[in-house]
Amino acid sequence: MMSLKDNYKALELEEGIEFTPQFDKRGGLLPVAVQETNSGQLLMLASINAEALRKTIKTGLATFWSTSRNKLWVKGETSGDFLTVDAILVDCDQDAFVYQVTLQGDGVCHTYNKHGKHRKACFYRNVDTKKNTLQFIKDLQ
């Protein structure tokens, strides 16, 4: 049973205006979905730590924590396909984010489309649940 103090903390976190991301809750990394502002299309899913969030807010460029390279990563620093952050949304528990962005280049995915350009989004296939196979989404091939 939650104590009165715990109830107050939860209420303040969920209903208050203090920005207190809960990095400790998930081992220092929080998920961030990246969505194109104009179309609403989901572009990618990534992780951020407190430093990546601070840098994103300071520069206006989407910055993440690379779990494979174990270091900070500014999207576009090698490809030139930067993401300008238009808005940052936080969920009720302040442990997940959505970055609404404007693309400054071809796309966000490290894979290439049939024209040899980076795919706009990492989510370019869907699951055919009847066949248990993947299908390319029209115009994202």
C-alpha positions as CSV (number, residue, x, y, z in Angstrom):
1,M,0.0,0.0,0.0
2,M,1.4,3.4,-1.0
3,S,2.1,5.8,1.9
4,L,0.7,9.4,1.8
5,K,4.2,10.6,1.0
6,D,4.5,8.2,-2.0
7,N,1.0,9.3,-3.2
8,Y,2.0,12.9,-3.0
9,K,5.3,12.2,-5.0
10,A,3.4,10.3,-7.6
11,L,0.7,13.0,-7.9
12,E,3.4,15.7,-8.1
13,L,5.3,13.7,-10.8
14,E,2.2,13.1,-12.9
15,E,0.3,16.3,-12.4
16,G,2.9,18.9,-11.5
17,I,5.0,21.1,-13.7
18,E,8.5,20.2,-12.4
19,F,10.6,18.5,-15.0
20,T,12.2,15.6,-13.3
21,P,13.1,12.8,-15.8
22,Q,13.3,9.5,-14.0
23,F,16.7,8.3,-15.3
24,D,17.4,6.3,-12.2
25,K,14.3,4.3,-12.6
26,R,15.6,2.6,-15.8
27,G,19.4,2.4,-15.1
28,G,20.3,5.8,-16.5
29,L,18.7,5.3,-20.0
30,L,15.3,6.3,-21.1
31,P,13.5,5.5,-24.4
32,V,12.7,8.2,-26.9
33,A,10.5,7.8,-29.9
34,V,11.4,10.2,-32.8
35,Q,8.4,11.5,-34.8
36,E,8.4,13.8,-37.8
37,T,6.5,16.9,-36.8
38,N,4.9,17.6,-40.1
39,S,3.7,14.1,-41.0
40,G,3.4,12.4,-37.6
41,Q,5.4,9.5,-39.0
42,L,7.4,7.5,-36.4
43,L,11.0,7.6,-37.6
44,M,13.1,5.8,-35.0
45,L,13.4,4.6,-31.5
46,A,16.5,5.4,-29.4
47,S,17.9,5.9,-25.9
48,I,18.9,9.0,-24.0
49,N,20.8,9.6,-20.8
50,A,20.7,12.8,-18.8
51,E,23.7,14.2,-20.8
52,A,22.1,13.5,-24.1
53,L,18.9,15.2,-23.0
54,R,20.8,18.3,-21.8
55,K,22.7,18.5,-25.1
56,T,19.5,18.1,-27.1
57,I,17.8,21.0,-25.1
58,K,20.9,23.2,-25.4
59,T,21.6,22.7,-29.1
60,G,18.2,21.9,-30.5
61,L,19.7,18.9,-32.3
62,A,18.6,15.3,-31.4
63,T,21.3,13.8,-29.3
64,F,21.1,10.2,-28.1
65,W,23.1,7.6,-26.1
66,S,24.5,4.9,-28.5
67,T,24.1,1.6,-26.7
68,S,26.3,-0.2,-29.3
69,R,29.1,2.4,-29.1
70,N,28.6,3.3,-25.5
71,K,28.9,7.0,-26.2
72,L,26.9,10.2,-27.0
73,W,25.7,10.5,-30.5
74,V,24.3,13.5,-32.4
75,K,22.1,12.2,-35.1
76,G,23.6,13.4,-38.4
77,E,27.2,14.0,-37.2
78,T,28.5,11.4,-39.7
79,S,25.7,11.3,-42.3
80,G,24.7,14.9,-42.4
81,D,21.1,14.0,-41.8
82,F,20.5,16.0,-38.6
83,L,17.2,16.2,-36.7
84,T,16.1,19.6,-35.5
85,V,14.0,19.1,-32.3
86,D,10.7,21.1,-32.5
87,A,9.1,19.7,-29.3
88,I,9.9,17.3,-26.5
89,L,7.0,15.3,-25.0
90,V,7.3,13.4,-21.8
91,D,5.0,10.7,-20.5
92,C,3.1,10.7,-17.2
93,D,5.9,9.0,-15.3
94,Q,8.6,11.1,-16.9
95,D,10.5,8.0,-18.0
96,A,9.8,8.0,-21.7
97,F,10.0,10.7,-24.4
98,V,8.9,11.7,-27.8
99,Y,11.0,14.1,-29.9
100,Q,9.0,15.8,-32.6
101,V,11.6,16.7,-35.2
102,T,12.2,18.2,-38.6
103,L,14.5,16.2,-40.9
104,Q,17.6,18.0,-42.2
105,G,18.5,15.5,-44.9
106,D,17.3,12.2,-46.4
107,G,16.3,10.2,-43.4
108,V,17.2,8.7,-40.1
109,C,17.9,5.0,-40.9
110,H,21.4,3.6,-41.4
111,T,20.0,1.4,-44.2
112,Y,19.6,2.5,-47.7
113,N,16.5,2.6,-50.0
114,K,16.5,1.4,-53.6
115,H,17.8,4.8,-54.7
116,G,20.9,4.5,-52.5
117,K,19.7,7.1,-50.0
118,H,19.2,6.7,-46.3
119,R,15.7,5.5,-45.6
120,K,13.5,8.2,-44.1
121,A,12.5,6.0,-41.2
122,C,13.8,2.9,-39.5
123,F,10.2,1.5,-39.5
124,Y,10.0,0.7,-43.2
125,R,8.5,-2.8,-42.9
126,N,5.4,-4.3,-41.3
127,V,4.7,-7.9,-40.1
128,D,2.3,-10.0,-42.1
129,T,0.9,-12.0,-39.2
130,K,-0.7,-14.6,-41.4
131,K,2.5,-15.6,-43.1
132,N,4.9,-14.5,-40.3
133,T,7.0,-12.6,-42.8
134,L,7.9,-8.9,-43.3
135,Q,6.5,-6.7,-46.0
136,F,8.0,-3.4,-47.2
137,I,5.7,-0.4,-46.6
138,K,4.8,1.4,-49.8
139,D,7.0,4.4,-50.5
140,L,9.5,3.3,-47.8
141,Q,11.2,0.6,-49.7
